[in-house]
Amino acid sequence: MSEKATVSLFIPQAASSYSDIRARAQSAESLGFHGYWVVDHVMAGGAPDLDFLEGWTTVAGLAEATERLRIGVLVTCNSFRNPGLLAKAVATADHISGGRVELGMGAGWMEEEYKAYGFDFPSIGVRLAQLEESLEIITSLFTNDRTTFEGEHYAFRDAPFAPKPVQTPLPITIGGGGKRVLMRLVAKYAQTWNCSMPTVPEIHEHIDALRIHCDRVDRDFDDILISEQTAVVIGADEDDYKKKRELAELVIGSFVDIDEMAVCGTPDQITEVLRTKMKPGVRNFTIVFGDFGAPETLELFAERVLPNLEI
């Protein structure tokens, strides 16, 4: 029996107006893409003066502007919000969308942004401990009538939470890499693990670690969707690809090592590589295109790649 993969767009808001983001999301929906993810940053690394819309507010707008598309933030920086307030924002967006929001969560990483906006930037161990407490609190708020929690980093006392999200459960995606801690959190709390681009070379090792953690918490490994964050530079033919590659160096080259991290080439070449990536169990791709998803690029991918992503 063949299995198909779904594809979601992953597009940072840098230098984009909301009207541009809305138009791109509506186009993605009409072309058959599965979802649309924005990022949880308030400034662009290396270009801090660019326009940069806030992530969850943007998601709430897209919830009203679309009808089928899955939407969310890949991934929410746990440090930026109290987990109770974040849970409220996410549940509200889920109601606006009619049950299409997904909660991506991560420990945070961009130190210059933390410092610019007055957030403490503790060690990665502390940030992961804070993330774990937040996941426990948010899961409880989404599930229980009242939540009481006393941790090292957060305290909630008989906190009510209504209305609950439309979805039961509202899907949680944990993004990033880490065989010992992060895979344990995925096994315990998440419906999806999103393998970030820097972690892709070790994806097999992370999947093996995830299986072990699932066994330890009596979780069915097959209940977790494996998603891969992927950069794609695509051209209709070799000449078109060369032009798109030059553009990609300008647009995404500052945060993506195109030679090491991107899938590049014509539609047939892109299809072959993505199908190979499906063999260890990847069933969703969150793609940042080299031109941030220009209309002709989305149409080309939707017509010549998307229908063929099955093994």
Secondary structure as the mmCIF struct_conf table of DSSP 4:
data_model
#
loop_
_struct_conf.conf_type_id
_struct_conf.id
_struct_conf.beg_label_comp_id
_struct_conf.beg_label_asym_id
_struct_conf.beg_label_seq_id
_struct_conf.end_label_comp_id
_struct_conf.end_label_asym_id
_struct_conf.end_label_seq_id
STRN STRN1 LYS A 4 LYS A 4
STRN STRN2 THR A 6 PHE A 10
TURN_TY1_P TURN_TY1_P1 ALA A 14 ALA A 15
HELX_RH_AL_P HELX_RH_AL_P1 TYR A 18 LEU A 31
TURN_TY1_P TURN_TY1_P2 GLY A 32 GLY A 32
STRN STRN3 GLY A 35 VAL A 38
BEND BEND1 VAL A 42 MET A 43
STRN STRN4 ALA A 44 ALA A 44
TURN_TY1_P TURN_TY1_P3 GLY A 45 GLY A 46
STRN STRN5 ALA A 47 ALA A 47
TURN_TY1_P TURN_TY1_P4 PRO A 48 ASP A 49
BEND BEND2 LEU A 50 LEU A 50
HELX_RH_AL_P HELX_RH_AL_P2 GLY A 55 ALA A 65
BEND BEND3 GLU A 67 ARG A 68
STRN STRN6 ARG A 70 CYS A 77
HELX_RH_3T_P HELX_RH_3T_P1 ASN A 78 PHE A 80
BEND BEND4 ARG A 81 ARG A 81
HELX_RH_AL_P HELX_RH_AL_P3 PRO A 83 SER A 97
TURN_TY1_P TURN_TY1_P5 GLY A 98 GLY A 98
BEND BEND5 GLY A 99 GLY A 99
STRN STRN7 VAL A 101 GLY A 106
HELX_RH_AL_P HELX_RH_AL_P4 GLU A 111 ALA A 116
TURN_TY1_P TURN_TY1_P6 TYR A 117 GLY A 118
HELX_RH_AL_P HELX_RH_AL_P5 ILE A 124 THR A 143
BEND BEND6 ASP A 145 ASP A 145
STRN STRN8 ARG A 146 GLU A 150
BEND BEND7 GLU A 152 HIS A 153
STRN STRN9 ALA A 155 PRO A 160
BEND BEND8 PRO A 163 PRO A 163
HELX_LH_PP_P HELX_LH_PP_P1 LYS A 164 PRO A 165
BEND BEND9 VAL A 166 PRO A 169
HELX_LH_PP_P HELX_LH_PP_P2 LEU A 170 PRO A 171
STRN STRN10 ILE A 172 GLY A 175
BEND BEND10 GLY A 176 GLY A 176
TURN_TY1_P TURN_TY1_P7 LYS A 179 VAL A 181
HELX_RH_AL_P HELX_RH_AL_P6 LEU A 182 TYR A 189
BEND BEND11 GLN A 191 GLN A 191
STRN STRN11 THR A 192 CYS A 195
HELX_RH_3T_P HELX_RH_3T_P2 MET A 197 GLU A 202
HELX_RH_AL_P HELX_RH_AL_P7 ILE A 203 ARG A 216
TURN_TY1_P TURN_TY1_P8 VAL A 217 ASP A 218
HELX_RH_3T_P HELX_RH_3T_P3 PHE A 221 ASP A 223
BEND BEND12 ILE A 224 ILE A 224
STRN STRN12 LEU A 225 ILE A 234
BEND BEND13 ALA A 236 ASP A 237
HELX_RH_AL_P HELX_RH_AL_P8 GLU A 238 VAL A 251
TURN_TY1_P TURN_TY1_P9 ILE A 252 PHE A 255
HELX_RH_AL_P HELX_RH_AL_P9 ILE A 258 MET A 261
STRN STRN13 ALA A 262 GLY A 265
BEND BEND14 THR A 266 THR A 266
HELX_RH_AL_P HELX_RH_AL_P10 PRO A 267 MET A 278
TURN_TY1_P TURN_TY1_P10 LYS A 279 GLY A 281
STRN STRN14 VAL A 282 PHE A 289
TURN_TY1_P TURN_TY1_P11 GLY A 290 ASP A 291
BEND BEND15 PHE A 292 PHE A 292
HELX_RH_AL_P HELX_RH_AL_P11 PRO A 295 ARG A 304
TURN_TY1_P TURN_TY1_P12 VAL A 305 VAL A 305
HELX_RH_3T_P HELX_RH_3T_P4 LEU A 306 ASN A 308
STRN STRN15 GLU A 310 GLU A 310
#
